[in-house]
């Protein structure tokens, strides 16, 4: 059985090769370890192997791990799950990034509740790229309005977009979904004032990260290929 450290090495090499094949700058794609339902010890093992960014979806579980790993000063915490209004204060106080903002109400609460002593909270807008009833996310049509609202929120830095395309689509349709998100970010750069650099596309997982990188991803969210099946 391969170790977490071996798996990180394997996935990192996949990212590097895909980045090179796509003609993109080395280091322009980052690995986000999807660590929900993994133990703090597993995260510490990944950290010891060089991984720094971890993605969590459940607030209380994440807070327990953040507390257990508080000695790891350069660890970076990303919230990637659906956001409940009653959890925004904890997210605003504990995380460095939030990839799943999909409405103004949530953004405003994160802005209001972010500790002013902390840097602005990095935000990605989640897009329901395939208009699935079961998925969170705003529509492509609502992106500019949401981005405009966040521009007025001083404690948030709008970094880009996130999507979770239907992984069961045919390959051509999955690629089209990634391309739609990439084109939406380009359009947003042209249309909306930015409270951040708009440099981020959070898309691609264990099975499709190469395709996502070819279409412009800057963060690939990988869990199973690092930690094994949950």
Order of alpha helices (4+ residues) and beta strands (2+ residues): alpha-beta-alpha-beta-alpha-beta-alpha-beta-alpha-beta-alpha-beta-alpha-beta-alpha-beta-alpha
